[in-house]
Amino acid sequence: MAPHALSWISVSLLIFLASSSCAAARGARAPKTTDPTAGFTAVRLDERNFALQRPFDEATGARYSFDGTVRKLWVLSSDKPHARQSHTSPRTEIRMAGYDYSSGVWQFEGHGYVPSGTTGVSIMQVFGAGETATTLMLHVYNGGLRYYDRQVVEDDIYDRWFRLNVVHDVKASTVTVYIDGKQKLHVHGRGGDSHYFKFGVYAQNHDSRCMESRWKGIRILKKE
């Protein structure tokens, strides 16, 4: 075989191997989809566990609806706080009652939806901490889901359903967030001796006039 033919075959082989290696490397960097609920047991929930907090001067149906599947919560930036004596920002949130915890490994699971235009708002919390009120808050700013107002957890959540799993290991003092089965955040906890989960809309900085989130498939799970 002619020398130039051997050179062409060698170059072709090197290009193929390089492209295969790049594809393998890209695949290795892709976040793995897992089941965050593996090893956990869901607790029993009924409507008594879904305690609604809304502007104190508004009727329940003015800021909340539930059709048996989807819970829709909204609030206006001009609304009153959830209690007459409170000085906090407007909110329409559900506080998961009956399962406050101070130890163990607990998990919140829900499928969320944030319509475009909603911004400057917390949509989920792990309440309770040492020197602050919360261990975790997930904020929405211009379509991005963030850890408080800091690093991005998910780039674009507007106008689509996403599966959210939040795991709080009290003893290890860690919080892990999964979006659609992929780990997106792992941070230190913030101490505290009593915690519970909340979801909905709670106005933060630079909030839009109307803030809304929708939820379905809410579960609380505990690792045995």
C-alpha positions as CSV (number, residue, x, y, z in Angstrom):
1,M,0.0,0.0,0.0
2,A,1.2,3.5,-0.9
3,P,2.7,5.6,2.0
4,H,0.1,8.4,1.4
5,A,-2.7,5.9,1.8
6,L,-1.4,4.8,5.2
7,S,-1.1,8.4,6.3
8,W,-4.8,9.1,5.3
9,I,-6.0,6.0,7.3
10,S,-3.9,7.0,10.3
11,V,-5.3,10.6,10.3
12,S,-8.9,9.3,9.9
13,L,-8.4,6.9,12.8
14,L,-7.0,9.7,15.0
15,I,-10.0,12.0,14.2
16,F,-12.5,9.2,15.0
17,L,-10.8,8.4,18.3
18,A,-10.7,12.1,19.3
19,S,-14.4,12.7,18.5
20,S,-15.3,9.5,20.4
21,S,-13.3,10.8,23.4
22,C,-15.0,14.2,23.3
23,A,-18.4,12.6,23.2
24,A,-17.5,10.3,26.1
25,A,-16.2,13.3,28.1
26,R,-19.4,15.3,27.4
27,G,-21.5,12.3,28.6
28,A,-19.4,12.0,31.7
29,R,-20.0,15.6,32.6
30,A,-23.8,15.4,32.1
31,P,-25.7,15.4,35.5
32,K,-27.1,11.9,36.2
33,T,-30.8,11.5,36.6
34,T,-31.6,9.7,39.9
35,D,-34.6,9.1,42.1
36,P,-34.0,11.3,45.1
37,T,-36.8,9.5,47.0
38,A,-35.0,6.1,47.1
39,G,-34.6,5.0,50.7
40,F,-37.3,7.4,51.9
41,T,-40.8,6.7,53.1
42,A,-43.7,9.1,52.4
43,V,-45.7,10.3,55.4
44,R,-49.5,10.4,55.3
45,L,-50.9,13.7,54.2
46,D,-54.5,15.1,54.1
47,E,-55.9,18.6,53.7
48,R,-55.3,19.3,57.4
49,N,-51.6,19.3,56.7
50,F,-51.9,22.1,54.1
51,A,-52.1,25.2,56.3
52,L,-52.7,28.3,54.1
53,Q,-51.2,31.7,54.8
54,R,-52.6,34.6,52.8
55,P,-53.1,38.3,53.1
56,F,-55.1,38.7,56.3
57,D,-57.8,40.9,54.7
58,E,-58.4,38.6,51.7
59,A,-60.7,35.6,51.6
60,T,-59.2,32.2,50.9
61,G,-60.5,32.1,47.3
62,A,-59.1,35.5,46.5
63,R,-55.5,34.3,46.5
64,Y,-55.7,30.5,46.3
65,S,-57.4,27.7,44.4
66,F,-57.3,23.9,44.5
67,D,-59.1,21.8,41.9
68,G,-58.2,18.5,43.6
69,T,-54.9,18.2,41.6
70,V,-53.3,21.6,41.2
71,R,-52.8,24.2,43.9
72,K,-52.6,27.7,42.5
73,L,-51.2,30.4,44.8
74,W,-50.8,34.1,43.9
75,V,-50.2,37.4,45.7
76,L,-49.9,41.1,44.7
77,S,-47.0,43.3,45.7
78,S,-49.5,45.7,47.2
79,D,-51.2,43.1,49.5
80,K,-51.1,43.1,53.3
81,P,-49.0,40.5,55.2
82,H,-50.5,37.2,56.4
83,A,-51.2,38.5,59.9
84,R,-52.3,41.9,61.1
85,Q,-49.4,42.2,63.5
86,S,-46.8,41.0,61.0
87,H,-44.4,43.4,59.3
88,T,-43.3,40.8,56.6
89,S,-43.8,41.1,52.9
90,P,-47.0,39.8,51.1
91,R,-47.3,36.1,50.8
92,T,-49.7,33.3,49.8
93,E,-48.0,30.1,51.1
94,I,-48.8,26.7,52.3
95,R,-47.1,25.8,55.5
96,M,-46.9,22.0,55.8
97,A,-48.3,21.3,59.2
98,G,-48.0,18.3,61.5
99,Y,-44.5,17.3,60.4
100,D,-42.2,19.8,62.1
101,Y,-38.9,18.1,62.7
102,S,-35.7,18.7,64.7
103,S,-33.6,15.6,63.6
104,G,-33.3,13.0,60.9
105,V,-33.3,13.3,57.1
106,W,-36.5,14.8,55.6
107,Q,-37.5,15.5,52.1
108,F,-40.0,17.8,50.3
109,E,-41.2,16.7,46.8
110,G,-43.5,18.7,44.5
111,H,-44.1,19.5,40.9
112,G,-44.0,23.2,40.4
113,Y,-44.9,25.7,37.7
114,V,-44.0,29.4,37.6
115,P,-45.7,31.6,34.9
116,S,-43.6,34.1,33.0
117,G,-43.6,37.5,34.6
118,T,-43.4,36.3,38.1
119,T,-40.1,37.6,39.7
120,G,-38.6,38.7,43.0
121,V,-40.3,35.9,44.9
122,S,-39.6,32.9,47.1
123,I,-41.5,29.8,46.0
124,M,-40.2,27.2,48.5
125,Q,-38.7,27.3,52.0
126,V,-37.2,25.1,54.6
127,F,-38.2,27.2,57.6
128,G,-36.2,27.3,60.8
129,A,-32.5,28.0,61.4
130,G,-30.0,29.2,64.0
131,E,-29.4,32.9,63.4
132,T,-31.8,33.3,60.5
133,A,-35.4,32.5,59.8
134,T,-34.8,29.9,57.1
135,T,-32.4,27.1,56.2
136,L,-33.3,27.3,52.5
137,M,-35.2,29.7,50.3
138,L,-35.6,29.2,46.5
139,H,-36.2,32.5,44.8
140,V,-37.3,33.2,41.2
141,Y,-35.6,36.2,39.4
142,N,-36.4,36.7,35.7
143,G,-37.1,33.0,35.1
144,G,-34.1,31.7,37.0
145,L,-34.4,29.7,40.2
146,R,-31.8,30.7,42.8
147,Y,-30.6,29.8,46.2
148,Y,-31.8,32.9,48.0
149,D,-30.6,35.7,45.6
150,R,-27.3,33.9,45.0
151,Q,-26.2,31.1,42.8
152,V,-28.5,29.8,40.0
153,V,-30.1,26.4,40.7
154,E,-32.0,26.2,37.4
155,D,-31.6,28.5,34.5
156,D,-35.2,28.7,33.1
157,I,-38.3,27.4,34.9
158,Y,-40.9,29.7,33.4
159,D,-44.0,28.1,31.9
160,R,-43.1,24.5,32.4
161,W,-43.7,21.9,35.1
162,F,-40.6,20.8,37.0
163,R,-40.1,18.2,39.7
164,L,-38.5,19.7,42.8
165,N,-37.0,17.6,45.6
166,V,-35.3,19.1,48.6
167,V,-33.5,16.9,51.1
168,H,-32.6,18.3,54.5
169,D,-30.2,16.2,56.6
170,V,-30.3,17.8,60.1
171,K,-27.4,16.0,61.7
172,A,-25.1,16.5,58.8
173,S,-26.4,20.0,58.4
174,T,-26.8,19.8,54.6
175,V,-29.5,20.7,52.1
176,T,-29.6,19.1,48.6
177,V,-31.9,20.3,45.8
178,Y,-32.8,18.2,42.8
179,I,-34.6,19.5,39.7
180,D,-36.2,16.8,37.5
181,G,-34.1,14.1,39.2
182,K,-30.8,15.9,38.8
183,Q,-28.8,17.3,41.7
184,K,-28.5,21.1,41.3
185,L,-27.5,22.3,44.7
186,H,-25.7,21.0,47.8
187,V,-25.1,23.5,50.6
188,H,-24.5,23.6,54.3
189,G,-27.5,23.9,56.6
190,R,-28.0,26.8,59.0
191,G,-28.6,25.1,62.3
192,G,-31.8,25.5,64.3
193,D,-33.8,23.0,66.4
194,S,-37.2,23.1,64.6
195,H,-38.0,23.0,60.8
196,Y,-40.9,22.6,58.4
197,F,-41.5,23.0,54.7
198,K,-43.4,25.8,52.9
199,F,-44.3,26.5,49.3
200,G,-46.2,29.1,47.3
201,V,-45.3,32.8,46.7
202,Y,-43.6,35.1,49.2
203,A,-42.5,38.6,47.9
204,Q,-38.7,39.3,48.0
205,N,-36.6,42.1,46.4
206,H,-37.7,43.7,43.2
207,D,-41.0,41.7,43.1
208,S,-43.4,41.8,40.2
209,R,-46.9,43.3,40.6
210,C,-48.4,39.8,40.6
211,M,-46.5,36.7,41.8
212,E,-47.9,33.2,41.1
213,S,-46.8,29.5,41.4
214,R,-48.7,26.3,40.9
215,W,-48.1,23.0,42.6
216,K,-49.2,19.3,42.4
217,G,-48.0,16.0,43.8
218,I,-46.8,17.4,47.1
219,R,-45.2,14.8,49.3
220,I,-43.2,14.8,52.5
221,L,-40.8,11.9,53.0
222,K,-38.5,10.7,55.8
223,K,-35.5,8.4,55.7
224,E,-35.9,5.5,58.1
